[in-house]
Structure formats: C-alpha cells, structure tokens
Amino acid sequence: MGRKLAPTVALVALLAVGCGRAGSTQSDSSSQRPAAAEQSAPALHAHPQAVEPVAGAVAQASQPAGPPSSFSVGGSSGSVAQPVSDAQVRQELAASGLSATTSKAELTPGGLAIAPINAPPVVQNIIDAGNQIAHLPYRFGGGHGTFEDNAYDCSGSLSFVFAAAGLLNTTVTSGQLMSWGKAGAGKWITVFAAPGHTFMYVAGLRFDTVALAQTGSRWSARSADEPDLSSFVVRHPVGL
C-alpha cells in the first residue's frame, strides 16, 4: 500500500491522566474533553488499510535500527510527527534480524512488531497498521476526528488498527469498546477496556499508549499489571 498513515516512567502518570484512567464515566476522556466528541462517533474521512510487511522471515542486517530519538506527549514545538512509511517499516523489520514465529508476535529492537506466520490475515493487518503509528506521539483525543492523524490517544490507536483490518468503520471510545465484540479473552486479540482507558494484546504483544511513554513505541511485552485491572472489561473481536 502506498498510503502513509499515521522515555520515562514520569510520563506514564501523565498518559494515565490523559487517557482518563481516573475512573471518569466519559470514554477515553476527562472533564476537558468536549461532551459532543464523547457522545457520538465522528464521520469517517478516510478508511485506512493495513500494509506489508507480511509475516515471515526477514533479512539479517549488521546494525539494528534504534528507537526514535524523542517522544512527546501533547503538542510539539518542532516539526509535526508523521506516520511511518511502508519503506521505513520494512527497513526496521529487516534490520531487527528477527523472523516471525508460528504463534506469537516478536518485538524488534526499534519497537515494531513482527506478526506470527500462522496468524490470520486480519491479525497480520492489525499488526501492520499498529507498526504505522507505533512511534507517533500521544495526544488527548487524537485519532477521533479522523482515522488519519499525527498523534493518537489510547482508544484512537485501537480504532485506527481495527479500522485498517476492516473490523471498524468509525472511531470508538474506550467506553464503547467495553461492549464491543464478544466477552472474554480471544485466541489472538484481547481488548481491556474501562470508561477512561483501553489497551490490548495482539498475538502476545501489548499495544497501548502507556508503553509509548516508556519506550517510544505502542508495542511492548508489558504485562497487564494495572492496579485497577479489575475495573476493565475483557473483550475480543468475534472469531479472533
């Protein structure tokens, strides 16, 4: 596809507040979020599609690609962040020296995910789409006005990758994800959703904005160790 889509522990607390994890009844929001944005999903301006690389072996490289040099939360005073291009994704995956496993995704040194060989195409598409926005910064409400953005919040991130895989045709909030799909953990994808925050696991790797603050990538091997984990609803896409 030719389309471009879209480090510190201290930042975790900031993201937690930004994603509305203090128990707000507004999805992925705080009192600063306009009510209209929470109550209705915006019109779809563009429908993203997942891109290659597909799951499988990747070439060896002498020097792995490093993580992004900086990460910002909220607005930035410098150049506007842009989604990772197809070529950049392929280059980093090739530089990782890793090859896809049969059932669990792998994490490259640069913070991208390699899909399992045996993963269904929709799971591979989700991982490909996640790689496109993995290093983009966090912004409260990012990704909700349109799928294509230069920064995303927690539910905006999940909305982007699910839309890319054809599982959504509009953006959703974390509260809406609490009743999306089917109850319980999935074989390939498990979504954790609460009124103010959401994250998910895809083929064993975590995808969320908390990991972004810590490592500069939305992908991580972080466990679901939230102290308020019992307040999250566990869901999964039908059939996955």
C-alpha atoms as a printed R data frame, in Angstrom:
    type eleno elety resid chain resno       x       y      z
1   ATOM     1    CA   MET     A     1   0.000   0.000  0.000
2   ATOM     2    CA   GLY     A     2   1.320   3.447 -0.784
3   ATOM     3    CA   ARG     A     3  -0.544   5.273  1.969
4   ATOM     4    CA   LYS     A     4   1.217   6.908  4.871
5   ATOM     5    CA   LEU     A     5  -0.892   6.644  7.987
6   ATOM     6    CA   ALA     A     6  -0.149   7.552 10.943
7   ATOM     7    CA   PRO     A     7  11.209   7.879 27.871
8   ATOM     8    CA   THR     A     8  10.446   7.806 31.130
9   ATOM     9    CA   VAL     A     9   8.395   6.463 33.984
10  ATOM    10    CA   ALA     A    10   7.347  10.023 34.764
11  ATOM    11    CA   LEU     A    11   5.411  10.185 31.517
12  ATOM    12    CA   VAL     A    12   3.323   7.146 32.487
13  ATOM    13    CA   ALA     A    13   1.441   9.174 35.063
14  ATOM    14    CA   LEU     A    14   0.812  11.905 32.517
15  ATOM    15    CA   LEU     A    15  -0.565   9.452 29.971
16  ATOM    16    CA   ALA     A    16  -2.701   7.801 32.585
17  ATOM    17    CA   VAL     A    17  -4.302  11.150 33.281
18  ATOM    18    CA   GLY     A    18  -4.584  11.987 29.583
19  ATOM    19    CA   CYS     A    19  -6.310   8.694 28.790
20  ATOM    20    CA   GLY     A    20  -8.755   9.387 31.607
21  ATOM    21    CA   ARG     A    21  -7.817   6.469 33.808
22  ATOM    22    CA   ALA     A    22  -9.030   8.162 36.970
23  ATOM    23    CA   GLY     A    23 -12.420   6.482 36.656
24  ATOM    24    CA   SER     A    24 -14.257   9.024 34.545
25  ATOM    25    CA   THR     A    25 -17.546   7.940 33.064
26  ATOM    26    CA   GLN     A    26 -16.555   9.566 29.813
27  ATOM    27    CA   SER     A    27 -14.764   7.179 27.485
28  ATOM    28    CA   ASP     A    28 -11.111   7.959 26.958
29  ATOM    29    CA   SER     A    29 -11.802  11.434 28.316
30  ATOM    30    CA   SER     A    30 -11.597  13.933 31.148
31  ATOM    31    CA   SER     A    31 -13.613  16.973 32.056
32  ATOM    32    CA   GLN     A    32 -11.637  18.900 29.460
33  ATOM    33    CA   ARG     A    33 -12.988  16.758 26.591
34  ATOM    34    CA   PRO     A    34 -15.967  18.271 24.746
35  ATOM    35    CA   ALA     A    35 -19.093  16.251 25.518
36  ATOM    36    CA   ALA     A    36 -20.105  16.053 21.864
37  ATOM    37    CA   ALA     A    37 -16.900  14.243 20.981
38  ATOM    38    CA   GLU     A    38 -17.658  11.587 23.589
39  ATOM    39    CA   GLN     A    39 -21.291  11.000 22.803
40  ATOM    40    CA   SER     A    40 -21.098  10.402 19.114
41  ATOM    41    CA   ALA     A    41 -18.526   8.958 16.758
42  ATOM    42    CA   PRO     A    42 -17.256  11.407 14.126
43  ATOM    43    CA   ALA     A    43 -17.781  10.972 10.437
44  ATOM    44    CA   LEU     A    44 -15.213   8.860  8.670
45  ATOM    45    CA   HIS     A    45 -12.900  10.926  6.491
46  ATOM    46    CA   ALA     A    46 -10.717   8.113  5.241
47  ATOM    47    CA   HIS     A    47 -10.581   4.368  5.620
48  ATOM    48    CA   PRO     A    48  -7.035   3.153  6.289
49  ATOM    49    CA   GLN     A    49  -5.801  -0.175  5.111
50  ATOM    50    CA   ALA     A    50  -3.079  -2.331  6.572
51  ATOM    51    CA   VAL     A    51   0.228  -2.550  4.741
52  ATOM    52    CA   GLU     A    52   3.018  -5.027  4.281
53  ATOM    53    CA   PRO     A    53   5.396  -6.422  5.576
54  ATOM    54    CA   VAL     A    54   3.541  -9.686  5.829
55  ATOM    55    CA   ALA     A    55   4.512 -12.248  8.426
56  ATOM    56    CA   GLY     A    56   7.533 -14.374  7.560
57  ATOM    57    CA   ALA     A    57  11.296 -14.352  7.555
58  ATOM    58    CA   VAL     A    58  13.095 -11.047  7.442
59  ATOM    59    CA   ALA     A    59  16.618 -10.356  6.269
60  ATOM    60    CA   GLN     A    60  19.621 -10.003  8.558
61  ATOM    61    CA   ALA     A    61  21.275  -6.623  8.924
62  ATOM    62    CA   SER     A    62  24.574  -5.655 10.501
63  ATOM    63    CA   GLN     A    63  23.165  -2.839 12.585
64  ATOM    64    CA   PRO     A    64  19.653  -2.824 14.108
65  ATOM    65    CA   ALA     A    65  17.587   0.285 13.850
66  ATOM    66    CA   GLY     A    66  17.305   2.203 17.094
67  ATOM    67    CA   PRO     A    67  14.201   3.610 18.736
68  ATOM    68    CA   PRO     A    68  13.056   7.118 17.902
69  ATOM    69    CA   SER     A    69  15.283   9.847 19.263
70  ATOM    70    CA   SER     A    70  12.454  11.599 21.073
71  ATOM    71    CA   PHE     A    71   8.936  11.152 22.333
72  ATOM    72    CA   SER     A    72   6.477  13.833 23.225
73  ATOM    73    CA   VAL     A    73   3.120  13.936 24.919
74  ATOM    74    CA   GLY     A    74   0.638  16.517 23.706
75  ATOM    75    CA   GLY     A    75   1.651  19.251 21.328
76  ATOM    76    CA   SER     A    76   5.145  19.747 19.981
77  ATOM    77    CA   SER     A    77   7.034  22.860 19.117
78  ATOM    78    CA   GLY     A    78   9.070  21.248 16.351
79  ATOM    79    CA   SER     A    79   8.091  19.547 13.146
80  ATOM    80    CA   VAL     A    80   4.783  17.719 13.016
81  ATOM    81    CA   ALA     A    81   5.079  13.970 13.536
82  ATOM    82    CA   GLN     A    82   4.165  11.822 10.557
83  ATOM    83    CA   PRO     A    83   3.115   8.172 10.247
84  ATOM    84    CA   VAL     A    84   5.852   5.683  9.470
85  ATOM    85    CA   SER     A    85   6.127   4.916  5.770
86  ATOM    86    CA   ASP     A    86   5.975   1.428  4.288
87  ATOM    87    CA   ALA     A    87   9.676   1.642  3.449
88  ATOM    88    CA   GLN     A    88  10.631   2.639  6.995
89  ATOM    89    CA   VAL     A    89   8.652  -0.240  8.474
90  ATOM    90    CA   ARG     A    90  10.292  -2.741  6.114
91  ATOM    91    CA   GLN     A    91  13.746  -1.319  6.850
92  ATOM    92    CA   GLU     A    92  13.362  -1.587 10.612
93  ATOM    93    CA   LEU     A    93  11.953  -5.096 10.453
94  ATOM    94    CA   ALA     A    94  14.790  -6.179  8.188
95  ATOM    95    CA   ALA     A    95  17.346  -4.544 10.491
96  ATOM    96    CA   SER     A    96  15.963  -6.417 13.502
97  ATOM    97    CA   GLY     A    97  17.403  -9.726 12.329
98  ATOM    98    CA   LEU     A    98  14.301 -11.487 13.661
99  ATOM    99    CA   SER     A    99  11.953 -13.874 11.913
100 ATOM   100    CA   ALA     A   100   8.300 -14.464 12.663
101 ATOM   101    CA   THR     A   101   7.311 -17.327 14.946
102 ATOM   102    CA   THR     A   102   4.290 -19.503 14.325
103 ATOM   103    CA   SER     A   103   2.025 -18.304 17.130
104 ATOM   104    CA   LYS     A   104   3.462 -15.289 18.967
105 ATOM   105    CA   ALA     A   105   4.455 -11.874 17.671
106 ATOM   106    CA   GLU     A   106   8.025 -10.682 18.141
107 ATOM   107    CA   LEU     A   107   9.211  -7.225 19.125
108 ATOM   108    CA   THR     A   108  12.080  -5.640 17.197
109 ATOM   109    CA   PRO     A   109  14.778  -3.551 18.941
110 ATOM   110    CA   GLY     A   110  13.200  -0.486 17.343
111 ATOM   111    CA   GLY     A   111   9.772  -1.157 18.813
112 ATOM   112    CA   LEU     A   112   7.884  -2.676 15.879
113 ATOM   113    CA   ALA     A   113   6.025  -5.990 15.885
114 ATOM   114    CA   ILE     A   114   6.520  -8.986 13.605
115 ATOM   115    CA   ALA     A   115   3.352 -10.970 13.063
116 ATOM   116    CA   PRO     A   116   3.315 -14.726 13.670
117 ATOM   117    CA   ILE     A   117   3.454 -16.810 10.499
118 ATOM   118    CA   ASN     A   118   0.280 -18.676 11.383
119 ATOM   119    CA   ALA     A   119  -1.715 -15.585 12.332
120 ATOM   120    CA   PRO     A   120  -4.910 -14.996 10.328
121 ATOM   121    CA   PRO     A   121  -4.641 -12.220  7.724
122 ATOM   122    CA   VAL     A   122  -6.745  -9.868  9.848
123 ATOM   123    CA   VAL     A   123  -4.289 -10.222 12.750
124 ATOM   124    CA   GLN     A   124  -1.359  -9.558 10.419
125 ATOM   125    CA   ASN     A   125  -3.189  -6.482  9.138
126 ATOM   126    CA   ILE     A   126  -3.720  -5.231 12.687
127 ATOM   127    CA   ILE     A   127  -0.023  -5.627 13.457
128 ATOM   128    CA   ASP     A   128   0.966  -3.923 10.206
129 ATOM   129    CA   ALA     A   129  -1.330  -0.996 10.989
130 ATOM   130    CA   GLY     A   130  -0.005  -0.801 14.552
131 ATOM   131    CA   ASN     A   131   3.520  -0.503 13.162
132 ATOM   132    CA   GLN     A   132   2.477   2.528 11.127
133 ATOM   133    CA   ILE     A   133   1.537   4.549 14.198
134 ATOM   134    CA   ALA     A   134   3.721   2.820 16.807
135 ATOM   135    CA   HIS     A   135   6.086   5.790 17.240
136 ATOM   136    CA   LEU     A   136   3.640   8.643 16.775
137 ATOM   137    CA   PRO     A   137   3.122  10.766 19.912
138 ATOM   138    CA   TYR     A   138   0.177  10.726 22.267
139 ATOM   139    CA   ARG     A   139  -2.461  13.444 22.057
140 ATOM   140    CA   PHE     A   140  -5.694  13.525 24.014
141 ATOM   141    CA   GLY     A   141  -8.491  12.961 21.502
142 ATOM   142    CA   GLY     A   142  -6.005  12.118 18.737
143 ATOM   143    CA   GLY     A   143  -7.399   9.879 16.016
144 ATOM   144    CA   HIS     A   144 -11.047  10.584 16.811
145 ATOM   145    CA   GLY     A   145 -11.734  13.386 14.345
146 ATOM   146    CA   THR     A   146 -10.395  11.216 11.547
147 ATOM   147    CA   PHE     A   147  -8.581   7.884 11.359
148 ATOM   148    CA   GLU     A   148  -5.563   9.556  9.791
149 ATOM   149    CA   ASP     A   149  -3.835  11.784 12.343
150 ATOM   150    CA   ASN     A   150  -0.337  12.703 13.548
151 ATOM   151    CA   ALA     A   151  -0.952  11.712 17.186
152 ATOM   152    CA   TYR     A   152  -3.342   9.281 18.881
153 ATOM   153    CA   ASP     A   153  -4.778   8.627 22.317
154 ATOM   154    CA   CYS     A   154  -5.480   5.121 23.636
155 ATOM   155    CA   SER     A   155  -8.844   4.457 22.002
156 ATOM   156    CA   GLY     A   156  -7.850   6.383 18.892
157 ATOM   157    CA   SER     A   157  -4.916   3.993 18.499
158 ATOM   158    CA   LEU     A   158  -7.126   0.915 18.722
159 ATOM   159    CA   SER     A   159  -9.719   2.482 16.420
160 ATOM   160    CA   PHE     A   160  -7.034   3.041 13.774
161 ATOM   161    CA   VAL     A   161  -5.725  -0.527 13.720
162 ATOM   162    CA   PHE     A   162  -9.171  -2.137 13.879
163 ATOM   163    CA   ALA     A   163 -10.374   0.039 11.010
164 ATOM   164    CA   ALA     A   164  -7.287  -0.855  8.998
165 ATOM   165    CA   ALA     A   165  -8.166  -4.523  9.431
166 ATOM   166    CA   GLY     A   166 -11.796  -3.958  8.448
167 ATOM   167    CA   LEU     A   167 -13.193  -4.524 11.960
168 ATOM   168    CA   LEU     A   168 -14.478  -0.968 12.431
169 ATOM   169    CA   ASN     A   169 -15.859   1.674 10.107
170 ATOM   170    CA   THR     A   170 -15.876   4.509 12.660
171 ATOM   171    CA   THR     A   171 -13.729   5.549 15.596
172 ATOM   172    CA   VAL     A   172 -14.764   4.389 19.067
173 ATOM   173    CA   THR     A   173 -14.039   5.437 22.628
174 ATOM   174    CA   SER     A   174 -12.759   3.180 25.391
175 ATOM   175    CA   GLY     A   175 -16.241   3.081 26.907
176 ATOM   176    CA   GLN     A   176 -17.703   1.858 23.629
177 ATOM   177    CA   LEU     A   177 -15.062  -0.884 23.470
178 ATOM   178    CA   MET     A   178 -16.435  -2.210 26.779
179 ATOM   179    CA   SER     A   179 -19.366  -3.697 24.848
180 ATOM   180    CA   TRP     A   180 -17.637  -4.297 21.507
181 ATOM   181    CA   GLY     A   181 -17.048  -7.783 20.123
182 ATOM   182    CA   LYS     A   182 -17.521 -10.740 22.462
183 ATOM   183    CA   ALA     A   183 -16.854 -11.158 26.170
184 ATOM   184    CA   GLY     A   184 -13.638 -12.748 27.409
185 ATOM   185    CA   ALA     A   185 -10.122 -13.180 26.102
186 ATOM   186    CA   GLY     A   186  -9.575 -14.048 22.463
187 ATOM   187    CA   LYS     A   187  -7.199 -16.501 20.849
188 ATOM   188    CA   TRP     A   188  -5.295 -13.775 19.009
189 ATOM   189    CA   ILE     A   189  -6.615 -10.447 20.295
190 ATOM   190    CA   THR     A   190  -7.745  -9.429 23.781
191 ATOM   191    CA   VAL     A   191  -9.015  -5.931 24.500
192 ATOM   192    CA   PHE     A   192  -9.064  -4.447 28.004
193 ATOM   193    CA   ALA     A   193 -11.464  -1.514 28.225
194 ATOM   194    CA   ALA     A   194 -12.602   0.763 31.046
195 ATOM   195    CA   PRO     A   195 -14.527   4.046 30.979
196 ATOM   196    CA   GLY     A   196 -11.308   6.046 30.802
197 ATOM   197    CA   HIS     A   197  -8.649   3.826 29.238
198 ATOM   198    CA   THR     A   198  -8.111   0.876 26.904
199 ATOM   199    CA   PHE     A   199  -5.277  -1.346 25.716
200 ATOM   200    CA   MET     A   200  -4.989  -4.710 24.016
201 ATOM   201    CA   TYR     A   201  -2.814  -7.734 23.375
202 ATOM   202    CA   VAL     A   202  -2.236  -8.926 19.829
203 ATOM   203    CA   ALA     A   203  -0.561 -12.326 19.444
204 ATOM   204    CA   GLY     A   204   1.085 -11.880 22.840
205 ATOM   205    CA   LEU     A   205   2.317  -8.294 22.469
206 ATOM   206    CA   ARG     A   206   0.728  -5.348 24.226
207 ATOM   207    CA   PHE     A   207  -0.413  -2.326 22.214
208 ATOM   208    CA   ASP     A   208  -1.167   0.860 24.137
209 ATOM   209    CA   THR     A   209  -0.157   4.423 24.941
210 ATOM   210    CA   VAL     A   210   1.374   3.612 28.326
211 ATOM   211    CA   ALA     A   211   4.082   1.591 26.604
212 ATOM   212    CA   LEU     A   212   4.611   4.537 24.249
213 ATOM   213    CA   ALA     A   213   5.574   6.785 27.159
214 ATOM   214    CA   GLN     A   214   8.056   4.249 28.488
215 ATOM   215    CA   THR     A   215   9.731   3.012 25.314
216 ATOM   216    CA   GLY     A   216   8.712   5.314 22.470
217 ATOM   217    CA   SER     A   217   6.567   2.594 20.890
218 ATOM   218    CA   ARG     A   218   2.998   1.470 21.419
219 ATOM   219    CA   TRP     A   219   4.193  -2.156 21.219
220 ATOM   220    CA   SER     A   220   5.684  -3.797 24.312
221 ATOM   221    CA   ALA     A   221   5.956  -7.023 26.295
222 ATOM   222    CA   ARG     A   222   4.479  -5.285 29.349
223 ATOM   223    CA   SER     A   223   2.099  -7.399 31.413
224 ATOM   224    CA   ALA     A   224  -1.416  -6.348 32.339
225 ATOM   225    CA   ASP     A   225  -0.394  -5.262 35.835
226 ATOM   226    CA   GLU     A   226  -2.625  -2.217 36.289
227 ATOM   227    CA   PRO     A   227  -3.613  -1.826 39.951
228 ATOM   228    CA   ASP     A   228  -7.194  -1.205 38.801
229 ATOM   229    CA   LEU     A   229  -7.263  -4.085 36.305
230 ATOM   230    CA   SER     A   230 -10.439  -5.472 37.886
231 ATOM   231    CA   SER     A   231 -12.289  -2.395 36.610
232 ATOM   232    CA   PHE     A   232 -11.517  -3.293 32.994
233 ATOM   233    CA   VAL     A   233 -13.865  -5.308 30.812
234 ATOM   234    CA   VAL     A   234 -12.190  -8.036 28.732
235 ATOM   235    CA   ARG     A   235 -13.412  -8.358 25.144
236 ATOM   236    CA   HIS     A   236 -12.225  -9.784 21.835
237 ATOM   237    CA   PRO     A   237 -13.186  -9.483 18.170
238 ATOM   238    CA   VAL     A   238 -15.574 -12.206 17.047
239 ATOM   239    CA   GLY     A   239 -13.615 -15.212 15.805
240 ATOM   240    CA   LEU     A   240 -10.251 -13.895 16.995
